Amino acid sequence: MNELQLLHSGKVREMYVVDDQHLLMVATDRISAFDVVFNEPIPDKGRVLTAMTVWWSNYLGSTAGTHLVSADPAEFPEAARRPEWEGRALLVRKADMLPLECIVRGYITGSAWKEYQESGTMHGSSLPTGLLEAQQLPEPVFTPSTKATEGHDINISYEEAVDMVGPQLATQARQISVEAYTRASEHAARNGVIIADTKFELGLVDGEMVIADEILTPDSSRFWPAENWDPGATPVSLDKQPVRDATEATGWDKSPPPPPLSTETVQATRDRYITAYERITGESFAQWIGAR
């Protein structure tokens, strides 16, 4: 059996070459916070990310195409059928990726809240005065950023995005991102989950702009249980928040090496990822490929 060529190994995902037109995208159980990868994996995290990406790809199909071909190992080439990859691997079409992180914000939080506190703006655009942390914005806003190969992404204005990719691609990226976020947030709200913001990766496949990489996962989005949302405070988040909280409490300076994660922190994080999947999709994670 021929081995697949490793194209790229990121903080969480590994990308392998299948052929001239296809890649295999494998989500590991690695977890990163503050741009540092921790030594302790979060069991089943990669499968949650993969399961959610497949679910959203199907749900958003009428809004935008994706690069997903299949998550079924039976449809993979033989070299991609490794038991340890079951449920965490996706066969995808190669895409010519935009050099932008396509972020959509429906609520003001995170780096946008920090900027607003300092200057009353979000990605350089003025906002109404008197907004509270985690408050819903009047409408979803496309707030792109750069893709940093090292260090942190940099928030940019829409006009700067136009300068990077041209008006046609920027307009198309904004339209697809906002429409996908709006449909997704309306669905999640019906299941008691707020999608505060999310980050899409977009690319071109045969001239068609599609959503690529992970889609609306706890790694790329902020999911808040609606029952815990209270503007003016930082809401509970169904993501890696237990990791952030536990490590910040140690006084860690957020430089490598990271402090070890306790068994309790690992379990709490796994629980939040699975809860996000099950609440939003209405499906049991135990039914997903390879799930224990």
C-alpha positions in Angstrom: 0.0 0.0 0.0 1.4 3.4 -1.0 1.8 6.0 1.7 0.1 9.3 1.2 2.4 12.3 0.9 2.1 14.7 3.9 1.5 18.1 2.5 1.1 20.2 5.7 0.9 19.6 9.4 -0.9 22.4 11.3 -1.8 22.9 14.9 -4.8 20.6 14.7 -5.0 19.2 11.1 -2.8 17.3 8.8 -3.2 17.5 5.0 -2.2 14.7 2.7 -2.0 14.5 -1.1 -4.4 12.0 -2.7 -4.0 12.9 -6.3 -3.8 16.1 -8.5 -7.3 17.1 -7.6 -7.9 15.7 -4.1 -6.5 16.0 -0.6 -7.2 14.0 2.6 -7.8 16.3 5.6 -7.3 14.6 9.0 -8.3 16.3 12.2 -6.2 15.2 15.2 -7.1 15.4 18.9 -4.4 18.1 19.4 -5.6 21.3 21.1 -4.1 24.7 21.0 -4.9 27.9 22.9 -3.1 31.2 22.8 -1.4 29.9 19.6 0.4 27.2 21.6 -0.3 23.4 21.1 -0.7 21.4 24.3 0.9 18.1 25.0 -2.3 16.4 26.2 -4.9 15.5 23.4 -8.6 15.9 23.9 -10.1 12.4 23.1 -12.5 12.4 20.1 -12.0 16.1 19.5 -10.9 15.5 15.9 -14.0 13.4 15.3 -16.2 16.1 16.6 -14.7 18.7 14.3 -15.0 16.3 11.3 -18.6 15.3 12.2 -19.7 19.0 12.5 -18.0 19.9 9.3 -19.9 17.2 7.4 -23.2 18.1 9.1 -22.9 21.8 8.2 -21.6 21.1 4.7 -24.9 19.2 4.1 -27.0 21.8 5.8 -25.5 24.8 4.0 -25.4 23.1 0.6 -28.0 25.4 -0.9 -26.2 28.5 0.4 -22.7 27.6 -0.8 -20.8 24.7 -2.1 -18.0 23.1 -0.1 -14.9 21.2 -1.1 -16.1 18.1 0.7 -16.2 14.9 -1.3 -16.8 12.2 1.4 -16.2 11.2 5.0 -16.9 7.5 4.3 -13.6 5.5 4.5 -15.1 3.1 2.0 -14.9 5.9 -0.6 -11.3 6.7 0.2 -8.3 5.4 -1.8 -6.8 2.4 -0.1 -3.8 4.4 1.3 -6.2 6.6 3.2 -8.1 3.8 5.0 -6.2 3.8 8.3 -8.1 2.7 11.3 -6.8 5.6 13.4 -8.3 8.0 10.8 -11.8 6.7 10.9 -14.3 9.5 11.6 -11.6 12.2 11.6 -10.6 12.2 7.8 -12.3 14.0 4.9 -11.7 13.5 1.2 -11.8 17.0 -0.2 -11.2 18.7 -3.5 -8.1 20.9 -3.8 -9.0 24.6 -3.7 -7.1 27.8 -4.5 -7.5 29.4 -1.1 -8.2 33.1 -0.5 -5.5 34.7 1.7 -8.2 35.8 4.1 -9.8 34.6 7.3 -13.5 35.2 6.5 -14.9 36.1 9.9 -18.5 36.9 10.5 -19.6 38.5 13.9 -23.1 38.5 15.1 -22.2 39.5 18.7 -19.4 41.7 20.0 -16.8 39.7 21.9 -13.2 38.6 21.8 -10.8 40.8 19.9 -13.7 42.9 18.5 -14.8 43.8 22.0 -11.3 44.7 23.0 -11.0 47.0 20.0 -14.4 48.6 20.7 -13.4 49.3 24.3 -10.3 51.1 23.1 -11.6 53.0 20.1 -15.3 52.5 19.7 -14.7 50.7 16.4 -14.7 47.1 15.1 -12.1 46.3 12.4 -11.7 50.1 12.0 -15.5 50.8 11.5 -17.4 52.9 14.0 -20.0 51.3 16.1 -22.8 52.8 18.2 -21.8 53.9 21.7 -22.9 52.1 24.8 -22.6 48.5 23.6 -22.1 45.8 26.2 -19.8 42.8 26.0 -21.5 39.9 24.2 -24.3 42.2 23.0 -25.9 41.2 19.7 -25.0 43.5 16.8 -27.8 45.1 14.7 -26.8 42.7 11.9 -24.1 40.2 11.2 -20.8 41.9 10.1 -18.1 40.5 7.8 -14.8 41.3 9.5 -11.9 39.7 7.7 -8.4 39.2 8.9 -5.1 38.1 7.4 -3.8 34.6 7.5 -0.6 34.6 9.4 1.9 31.8 8.7 3.5 32.7 12.0 2.2 34.7 15.0 -1.3 36.2 15.1 -3.7 37.0 12.3 -4.3 40.7 11.9 -7.8 42.2 11.8 -8.3 44.2 8.6 -11.1 46.4 7.1 -13.2 45.3 4.2 -11.5 47.8 2.1 -8.1 46.2 2.9 -9.6 42.8 1.9 -10.6 44.3 -1.4 -7.0 45.5 -1.9 -5.8 42.0 -1.2 -8.1 39.9 -3.4 -10.0 42.4 -5.6 -13.6 43.7 -5.5 -15.2 40.7 -7.1 -13.7 38.0 -4.9 -14.1 40.2 -1.8 -17.8 40.8 -2.5 -18.4 37.2 -3.2 -16.6 36.1 0.0 -18.6 38.6 2.1 -21.9 37.4 0.6 -21.2 33.7 1.1 -19.9 34.2 4.6 -22.7 36.3 5.9 -25.4 34.1 4.3 -23.8 30.9 5.7 -23.5 32.5 9.2 -27.1 33.8 9.1 -28.5 30.4 8.1 -26.4 28.6 10.6 -27.1 30.9 13.5 -30.9 30.8 12.9 -30.7 27.0 13.0 -28.5 26.9 16.1 -30.8 29.4 17.9 -33.7 27.0 17.4 -31.7 24.5 19.4 -30.8 26.9 22.2 -27.3 27.8 21.0 -26.0 31.2 20.0 -23.3 31.4 17.4 -21.5 34.6 18.4 -19.0 34.5 15.5 -17.4 32.1 13.2 -14.4 31.9 10.8 -14.8 30.5 7.3 -12.0 29.6 4.9 -13.0 30.1 1.3 -11.3 29.0 -1.9 -11.9 28.4 -5.6 -12.6 25.0 -7.1 -12.9 25.1 -10.9 -13.7 28.8 -10.7 -16.5 28.3 -8.1 -16.0 29.9 -4.6 -16.6 27.2 -2.0 -16.3 26.9 1.8 -13.3 24.8 2.6 -11.5 23.5 5.7 -13.6 23.1 8.9 -17.1 24.6 9.0 -18.7 26.0 12.1 -16.9 23.9 14.7 -16.0 24.8 18.3 -12.5 25.5 17.0 -13.6 28.1 14.5 -16.7 29.5 16.2 -17.9 30.8 19.5 -21.0 28.7 20.6 -22.9 30.0 23.7 -25.7 28.1 25.4 -28.6 30.6 25.1 -29.7 30.0 28.7 -26.3 31.4 29.9 -26.2 34.5 27.7 -26.3 37.7 29.6 -25.0 40.8 27.8 -22.4 42.6 29.9 -20.5 39.5 30.9 -18.4 36.9 29.1 -20.7 33.9 28.4 -20.0 30.3 28.9 -18.6 28.9 25.7 -18.9 25.4 24.2 -15.3 25.1 23.2 -11.8 25.1 24.6 -12.6 27.5 27.4 -11.7 25.0 30.2 -8.2 24.9 28.7 -7.9 28.7 28.6 -9.3 29.1 32.2 -7.2 26.4 33.8 -3.9 27.6 32.2 -4.4 31.3 32.7 -5.1 30.5 36.4 -1.5 29.1 36.7 0.0 32.5 35.7 1.4 31.0 32.5 2.9 33.7 30.2 1.4 32.0 27.1 4.7 31.1 25.7 5.9 27.5 25.0 6.1 25.2 26.7 2.5 25.1 28.0 1.6 23.8 31.5 0.2 20.3 31.6 -3.6 19.9 31.4 -5.3 18.0 34.2 -7.5 15.0 33.6 -10.5 17.1 34.7 -9.7 19.9 32.2 -9.3 17.4 29.4 -12.6 15.7 30.3 -14.4 19.1 30.7 -13.2 20.2 27.3 -14.2 16.9 25.6 -17.7 17.2 27.1 -18.1 20.7 25.7 -17.1 19.7 22.2 -19.5 16.8 22.2 -22.3 19.0 23.8 -21.8 21.5 21.0 -22.2 18.8 18.3 -25.2 17.2 19.9 -27.1 20.3 20.8 -26.6 22.0 17.4 -27.1 19.0 15.1 -29.7 17.1 17.2 -27.7 13.9 16.6 -25.9 11.5 18.9 -22.1 11.7 18.7 -21.9 8.0 19.6 -23.4 7.3 16.1 -20.5 9.0 14.3 -17.9 7.0 12.5 -15.3 5.6 14.9 -16.8 7.2 18.0 -16.6 5.3 21.2 
